[in-house]
Amino acid sequence: MSLTVVDVDASREFLCAHLGYQVAMAADGFASLTRGDAAADIVLLRRGSEVLPPEQRDQQAAGLIFALTVTGIEAEERRLREAGAPITMPLREEPWGERLFQLTDPNGIVVQLVEWAAPDEPAQPEEPAMLVITPTAENVTESPNARMTGLAAPSRGSTELSTWTVEMEAGQTGPEHVISREQVWTVTSGVLEVTCDGRTEKISAGTTVVLPPDVVRRVHAPEAAEAHVVMRADGVASVPGTEGTRTLPWAQ
């Protein structure tokens, strides 16, 4: 491939430094470059050179993409970036399976490195598997207001839901807080007083309460009580008057 450029030396140094080319022959305004792997040889000619036909002497390489096929394209992109090569189009993958990135040499020649992605094998649907979770001491969180025991959660095999139990001693009261996801509380023993958005309900054993998301709530135990709680696994908590959100460790 013969390219007519303004600065032969700049393109020669670029191709040798970054793309492994070697000088086979060179003279003033001329360089012939080659690679040992039989990739395309390149001839660089200075614009205005008299060896070109008169009608071609003032032309130069433009609108051209010089593409080379490579393997291990991520490593090539990393190598060139670390070497300070002018990567003008970052690594990307086209819908038809072509992975590529581009460099531009000092004369504006676009060099494109390409790797073809192997077609993906059709994913085989996995049979859903039953999972039995046994809580351990590591799943227990103690707070001044309650004791939470984590059951199903993303860290314990669940993909959509988090569930846990809450134990509260008589007289314990949780802080006012907001949860970003709906929660379903089922009291399994004792009684809880749940205040949500200014409304208070007394929830006894065998009763379920649905708490909507993004509403201030508080839970009080007038007597010792336990409850089972279900929530979407990505729920987080916040406290009125403070910034930011907090994860629920027992639900992670």
N, C-alpha and C positions, 0 to 999 in steps of 0.2 A: 504494500500500500504506500503510495507516494503522497505526501502532504506538503503543501506550500504554506509557509508560515513567515512571520516577520522576523522572529528571533530563533534561529536554528539551535543555538547553544542552549537556550532555556528549555525547549522541548526535549532535546537530547538528555539533558541532566535530569529532567522530570521522569522520563521513561526509564532511564537507567537506575535512578535512585529508588523509585517506587514500584516499578513493574518488572524488574529483573532483566531489562534489555542490556545488550553489550554492543559496543561500537565495532562494526566490521570494517568500515572504511569511513574516512572523514576528510574534508577539505574546507576551505573557506566557503561558507554558505551552503554546505552540503554535509549530510551524515547518513550512513546506512547502518541500521540497527537490526540486530537479530537476537533470537532466544534459542537456547539449546533444546527446547521441547517442541520445536517446529511450529510454534505459534506464528502468527503473521509477521513477516519482516516489514520494517518501516523504513522508507526513505524520506528524509526531511530536506526540503529545498527552500532557500531564502526567496521571498517574494521579489520579483524583478530580475531573477537569475536569467542569464542569456541562454542557458541550455533549454529553457522552455520556449515553446512557440510564442511569438509576439502577443497573440490574443489571450494567452494564459498567464503572462508574466505578472500582471497586477492582481491576479486572483489569489485568494488564500483559503485555507480550509475553513469552512463554515457550514452550519446545518448538518454536521456529521456527528454520529455517535460511533466510536470505536469500541466494540463490545468483545470482551474476552470471557470465556466460560471457565469457571473455577470450581473447586470443591472446598468445603469448609469455609463458606462465605463469611460467617461470623468472625472466624479467626483472621481472615483477610481484612475485614473492615476494622477490626481492633488493631491489627498490625499497622495499617496505614494511618489510622487516627493517631496512634501513639508516635508514629514517625513524623507527624505534622503535615501529612498530605492534605491538600485542599479538597475535602469531601463536600461536594456541593449538593448531593441528594443522599440523605441517610438511607440506611438499609430498610427495605420494604419488601412486602410480598404481594404480588398481584393475584387476583382471584383465580387465574388460570394456572397458578403454580410456579410462576417465575419469581425468584428472589434476586434482588439486585440493589446496587448502589452505584453512585457516579462520583467521579473526580473530574476536575477541570484543570488542564495544564496552563502554563503562563500565556500561551498563545490562543487560549479559548477552545482547545480541542477537548471534547467531552469523551472521557474514557468510562465505560460501563462494565462492571464486573457482574456476572450473572451465574446463578446456580439454579438448576431446576429441582423443585421439591418433588420427592417421591409421592405418588398418589396415596392418600390415606386409605387403609383398609376399612371397609364399613364396620362401624362399631357394632359389636354384638351385645344385645341387651342382657344385662345381668339380672339373674333371678334375685328378687328381694329376699333378704335373709332376716330371720328373726334374731333379735339381740336381747339378751337378758343382762340387766345391769344390777349389780349389787353394790350399794353405797359403802364406802369405807370412811375411816377417820379423816382422810385427806379431802373428802367431799363436804366436810362440815365447816361452817363459818359461824363463829360466835360473835355477837355484837351486844352492846349494853341493853338492847331492846328485844332480842330474839335469837333463836338458834335456827340456822338454815342448813338443810342437808340436801345437796345437789343429787338429782336422779338423772334423767336423760338430759343431754346437752351436747353441743358440737364436739366437745373434747371427750365425750363418752359415747359417741356413736350415733347421735341424733343429727339429722340434717335440717330439720324444719322447726322443731319445738324444743323448749327447755322446760323441765318440770322439777319441782323441789318441794320439800316439806318445810313448814314453819312451825316452830314450837315457841310459845310465849308463856311466861309465868304470870300468875295473877298480879295485876297492877302494872304490867309493862305496857309501854306505849311507844310506837315507832314514830319517827320524825315526819313532818309534812314533806312530801316529795311528789314528783311527777314521773311517770313511766311512759316511754315513747310508744309502747305497744299495748294492746288490750291484754288484760290478765283475767284469768278465771280462778277464783278461790273457792275451794270446797272445804268447809270446816268438818273435820273428822272426829273431834272431841272438844268439849267445852263450848265456850261462847266468845265471839269476837264482836267488837263494835267498830264498824267501818264507816268512816266519814269520807265522802267523795263529793267534791264540788259543793260543799256546804250542807250536804244531806247526810244524816247518820242513820245507819241500820244496824240492828242487833242480829248477828248471824249465828245460829246455833248448829250443833252437830247434825250432819246430813243435809245442810243447806248450802247452796252455791250462790255466789255473787260474781257478776261480771263487771269489771272495772274498765271503763273506756280509756283510751290513750290520751295523753297530754292534758290530764285533769289532776288537780291537786288532791291528794288523798292522805289519810292517816288511819292507822290500825291500832286499836287499844284492846287489851285483854282484861275484862273485869274479873275473870277467873282463868285458871290455867286452860290453855287451849292449844289445839294443833290444827293445821290446815294443809291441804295439798294445792299447789299453785301451778298453773300452766300458762306459758307465754311464748310468743314467737321468739326464736333464738337470737334475734338481733336487737332485742330491746335494751335500752339504756335508761339510766335514771338521772334526774336533775333535782336540785333543791331550790325552791323559790328564793330569790334574792342573791343567788350565787351564779357565777359564770361556769359554762362548760357542762359536760355530761360525765356520768360515771358508769362503768360497767358493773354488772352484778356478778361477782366472782363465782357464786354457786350455780349460775346459769350459763357459764361460758363453755 
